[in-house]
Amino acid sequence: MLKPGALGYDQPLLIQSRVLEMRVVNGGFRRLWLLGVLGAAWLVVGASPAAAQEEPPAPPSGTLRLTVKGAPATLYVDGKRMGRVPESHELELPAGKHTVELFDPAKRPYTTDITIRAGQAVELKVTMEDVAGAEAARPASREAAAAKGTLRLLVNGWADISVDGKRMGRVPPQNQLELPAGKHVLELTNPAVKPYKAVVTIPEGQTVEHQVRFERKQ
């Protein structure tokens, strides 16, 4: 007799008792026929519970359509390197807020915040400004040039940068900042470590390197 579970299924067959009680002509039981019918019915009715389970739905997402004039450039999303991107690029992202950064050694870094909505596309057009062109566009006077300096950050890991309360992007890739000469309040934040805060002094026309050492949260 075919037993429950013999074919890998464990649900009982409701018509089992009726089939076994059927008598056929010539006063006997045609057991082979009955077992064949029973086995086929068990195969159809006794579906595995695991097979009926559906996969969980994918989290909501949307599309970032990026147009970069001056490409290629290295794309970062929320601090994660996404690779070099051409002039036109599409990227699927989870719904919510994201920080988008573009970096090229010969151009000025670009950073912005975007919001992705489920099932929708966000168009982002960026012009990567050439460093030489940016320098030429500045005031040519020595006084104007000397009134600024450069802060170079040495950071182990990543962090959001603020200077004098103004957000300046994220390191990496933004590890060099041009600032007015004088004193500034530097702040770096990362959820995994304690906030970092320091006062830095930028001399006119010079570059200052600043080493950042984070302390992990207790």
N, C-alpha and C positions, 0 to 999 in steps of 0.2 A: 504493500500500500504506500502511495506517495505521501510523505510526511511534510508538514509545514517547514519551510526553510530549506528543503532539499534542492530547490532551484535558486537559492539566494534570496528569497522573499520570506517575509515573516507575517504577512497579514492573512487571516483565515478566509476561506472561501465559503460564502453563505450557502451555495447550492450543493456543497459536498454531500450532505446526508441524503438528499433527494436522489442524487445520481447513483449512489451506492445501493439504494433500495429498488431501483428499476429492475424488473425481471424481463427477460427476453424470451422469444419462442424456443421450443424444444426443451423447455424445463431446465434451463441452465443459466449461468451468468457468463456474459462475454466480458471477462475481466480486463482483457487487454484493451478492448475498445473503450471501456469505462475509464481506465487509467489514462488513455490517450486524451480523452475529452477533459478529464480532470486536470491533467498536466497543462494542456493548452489554456484552459480557463484560468488556472493559477498564474500562468505567465502573463495574461492580460490584466487580470484584476489585481494581483498582488504587487503593485508597483512599490518600489523602494521609497521609504519616506525621505531619504537623503536626496534622491533624484528630484523630488518635488520642490526642494528648497531653492529659492531664487537668490541670485547674487545681490549684495547690497548696492543701492544706487551710487553712482559716482558723485563726488562733491561738486557743487555748482561751480562753473567756470565761465570765463569770457575770453575775448581775443584782444591782444594789443597789436595794432597795425603801425609799424614803425617805419618812418621815412627819414633817412639820415643823409643830409647833404654834406659831402666831405668824407663819406664812408670809404673804406671800412673802418670800423671802430669796435672796441671791446665792450660788450654789453654786460652790465651787472644788474640783477634784480634782487632787492633786499639783501645786498651784500654778496650774493652768489654769482660767480662768474658763469655767464651763459655762452661765451665764445665770441668770436669776431662775427660781425653782422655786415651784410652788404647794404646797398642804398635802400632797398625795400625788404622788410622782414616782418613776418607774422609769428606771434608767440601766444600760446594758450596759457592763461594764468588762473589760479583760484580767485573766486570773487572776493573783493575786499580791497584794502589800500596797499599800495606797493611803492617802493622807492626805485626809480629807474636811473641808472647812471651809464654814461658813455665815456670811454677813455681812449685817448690816443696820445702817445708821447709828443707828437708834433703839434698837437692842438689843445685848446683849452678844455678841461674836463666839463662835462655837462651833467647836471643832476636835477631831478624833479620828482614830485609825488603824483601818483595817479590813483584813480579808483576804478576797479573792474567790477562790472555788474553782470550777473549771471545771464548767459545767452546773448550778450551784447558785445559790440566791438568799440574800442577806443582808438581814435586816430591820434598819433603823436608825430609831429614833424619837427626835426631838429637840424640846425645848421651848426656843424662843428667848426668853430672859429680857429683859423690858423694862428699859431703863436706869433709868427712874424707880422702878420696883418694886424693882430691885436696890439703889438708893440708900436706899430706905425701909426695906429689910430689914437694913441695917447698924446697928451700935451708934450711938445718937444723940448720945453724948457728944462734946464737942469734942476731948478727948484722943485718942479713938479715931480721929476723922476726921483730926486733925492728924498722926497717926503714919504717914500714908501720903502718897505723892506719885505723880506720873505721869511715865512715860518715853515720849516720842514719838520714834519712829525715822524718819529720813529716809534711805531706801535706794533706790539706782538698780538695779532688778532685783528678784529674789526671793531669799529665804534662810530657812533654819530658825533659829528663835530659841531660845536657852537662856540662862537667868539663874540664876547660882549653881549650875550643873549641872543645872537642871530645865528640861525642854523646855516652851516657852510658845507653840508654834504656828509659823506661817509668815507672813512679810511679803512681798507683800500677802496677805490683807487686814489682818492683825493688825499694825498699826503703832503702837498705843498700849497701853501696859502700866501697870497700877496696881501699885506696889511699896511695900513698907515703906520708910520713910525711912532713909537711910543709904547705905553703899557696897555696890555689887553688881558681880559679874563678868558682863559681857555677852559672849555668843558668838553669831556668825552663821556659818552654813555653807551653801555651794553647791558642787556638784561641779566647776563650771567655774572657780572662783576659789579663792584661798588663804583658809583660815579667818580670820575676823576676831574679835579679842578685845580688850576694853577694860574698864577699871574706870570705872563711872559713880557719881556721888553724887546721890541723890534728896533734896531738901529737903522738910521737912514741909509738906504742903498746897500744893505748887507743882508746876508742869509743867516738865520739862527736855527740850529738843530735842537729839537726838544724830544728827549726820551720819555716815553709814557710807560709807567709800570702800574698795571692794574692789580687790585686786591680782590680775591674771590669773596663772594658773600658767604657768611657763616650759615 
